[in-house]
Amino acid sequence: MMRGHNAKLIWLLALLAGTAAAQGGKAPSVSFAPVGLVTAMRTRQTMVNLNFRVASGFHINSNAPKDEFLIPTSLKMDLPTDIILGKIEYPAGKDLTFPFSPDQKLNVYSGDFTVAVGVHPLLSVTPGKYVMHGVLRYQACDNAQCFPPKTLPVSFDVKVIQEPATHHANPAQSPHVHN
């Protein structure tokens, strides 16, 4: 009797280990490439390219999926006071069909893709280095299924510099003193 119980326990542990290994080896992921220090001038928008990579064998919905029930990829930024978010430019996705939805083309990202975000320091910002934080929200799928939505932390440093001094041309002055 104990021998049968041990065999069931060993079988159950092997099943759990196999499931965990399968999930661990096949977990959908998106990675974020580090961004070098960005220099931004006060009062001007600076575009920053954020580079992402979707793991091989997976795709994620684009920012404009063709079905209202699909979760779009979106970037949310939480910027320091006196630095405002400019425009966010998402790449166009690719229209593809998949075995789980053969009659419908889905608009997706796969492989490498770039989201450009505008950072606009206001005149009131003290020049210096600031950390920009945000998250990329996405839903990954493989050729058979979609997985629950995930978020990926995103951050990069911006060095805010003062705008260059503007030199006003002095009107030509006579070398003679007028009294």
C-alpha positions in Angstrom: 0.0 0.0 0.0 2.8 2.4 0.9 4.5 1.5 -2.3 1.5 2.6 -4.4 1.2 5.8 -2.5 4.9 6.6 -3.1 4.5 5.8 -6.8 1.5 8.2 -7.0 3.5 10.9 -5.1 6.5 10.5 -7.4 4.2 10.7 -10.5 2.5 13.8 -9.1 5.9 15.5 -8.3 7.1 14.6 -11.8 4.0 16.0 -13.4 4.3 19.3 -11.4 8.0 19.6 -12.2 7.3 19.0 -15.9 4.5 21.6 -15.9 6.7 24.1 -14.1 9.5 23.5 -16.5 7.2 23.8 -19.5 5.8 27.1 -18.2 9.2 28.4 -17.2 10.7 27.5 -20.5 7.8 28.8 -22.6 6.8 31.9 -20.6 6.0 34.8 -22.9 8.2 37.8 -22.3 9.0 41.2 -23.6 12.4 42.8 -22.8 13.4 46.4 -22.7 16.8 47.6 -24.0 18.6 50.1 -21.7 18.5 53.7 -23.0 21.6 55.9 -22.8 21.5 59.2 -21.0 19.1 61.5 -22.9 19.9 65.3 -23.0 16.9 67.5 -23.2 16.7 71.2 -23.4 14.2 73.1 -21.3 11.1 74.3 -23.3 11.7 71.8 -26.1 10.4 68.4 -26.7 12.9 65.6 -27.1 11.9 62.3 -28.6 13.3 59.2 -26.9 13.3 55.8 -28.6 12.4 52.9 -26.3 13.4 49.6 -27.8 11.6 46.4 -27.0 11.9 42.7 -28.0 9.2 40.1 -28.0 10.5 36.6 -27.2 10.8 34.3 -30.1 7.6 32.3 -30.7 5.4 35.0 -29.3 3.6 38.1 -30.4 1.8 40.9 -28.6 -1.2 42.9 -29.7 -0.3 46.2 -31.3 -1.3 49.5 -29.9 -4.3 49.4 -32.3 -5.6 45.8 -32.3 -8.4 45.1 -34.7 -10.7 43.6 -32.1 -12.2 45.6 -29.3 -11.8 42.6 -26.9 -8.0 42.5 -27.4 -5.8 44.4 -25.0 -3.6 47.0 -26.8 0.0 47.5 -26.0 0.3 50.8 -24.2 3.0 52.9 -22.6 2.2 54.8 -19.4 4.8 57.3 -18.1 5.0 58.9 -14.6 7.2 61.9 -15.1 8.7 64.3 -12.5 7.0 67.6 -11.8 7.7 70.2 -14.5 8.5 67.6 -17.1 5.5 66.8 -19.3 4.8 63.9 -21.6 4.8 64.8 -25.3 3.4 62.5 -27.9 3.8 58.8 -27.9 4.5 57.2 -31.3 3.7 53.5 -31.6 4.9 51.6 -34.6 2.4 50.1 -37.1 1.7 46.4 -36.3 1.7 43.6 -38.8 -1.6 42.0 -39.8 -1.3 38.3 -39.3 -3.6 35.3 -38.9 -3.2 32.6 -36.3 -4.5 29.0 -35.8 -6.6 30.2 -32.8 -8.3 32.8 -35.0 -8.0 31.7 -38.6 -10.7 34.0 -40.0 -9.5 37.2 -38.5 -6.3 39.1 -39.0 -4.7 40.4 -35.8 -2.5 43.5 -35.7 0.6 42.5 -33.7 4.2 43.2 -32.8 6.8 40.5 -32.9 10.6 40.5 -32.7 12.0 44.0 -32.1 9.8 47.2 -32.0 10.3 50.8 -30.9 8.0 53.2 -29.1 9.0 56.8 -29.3 8.0 59.1 -26.4 8.3 62.9 -26.2 9.8 64.4 -23.1 9.2 68.1 -22.7 11.0 69.9 -19.7 9.2 73.1 -18.9 11.1 76.4 -18.3 10.5 76.0 -14.5 12.6 72.8 -14.3 15.9 73.1 -12.6 18.7 71.8 -14.9 19.9 68.4 -13.7 19.4 64.7 -14.1 16.0 63.1 -13.7 14.7 59.6 -13.9 11.7 58.9 -16.1 9.6 55.9 -14.9 6.8 54.1 -16.7 5.3 50.7 -17.7 4.6 49.0 -20.9 1.3 47.0 -20.7 0.9 44.2 -23.2 -0.8 40.9 -23.8 1.4 38.1 -25.3 0.2 35.2 -27.3 1.7 32.2 -29.1 0.2 30.4 -32.0 -2.2 28.5 -29.8 -3.3 30.9 -27.0 -3.1 34.3 -25.4 -1.7 34.8 -21.9 -2.9 37.2 -19.1 -1.8 40.8 -19.6 1.6 41.8 -18.1 3.4 45.1 -17.4 7.1 45.7 -18.0 8.9 48.5 -16.0 10.5 51.1 -18.2 13.0 53.8 -17.0 15.6 56.1 -18.4 17.6 59.1 -17.3 17.2 62.6 -18.8 19.7 65.4 -18.3 17.8 68.6 -18.5 20.0 71.5 -19.7 19.2 75.2 -19.8 18.3 76.7 -23.1 21.2 78.6 -24.8 21.4 82.3 -24.0 20.0 84.3 -26.8 22.2 87.2 -27.9 20.2 90.3 -28.8 21.9 92.4 -31.5 22.6 95.8 -30.1 21.6 98.6 -32.5 24.5 100.3 -34.1 25.5 103.2 -31.9 27.3 106.3 -32.9 30.8 106.6 -31.6 30.1 110.3 -30.9 28.5 111.4 -27.7 25.3 113.3 -28.3 24.4 116.0 -25.9 
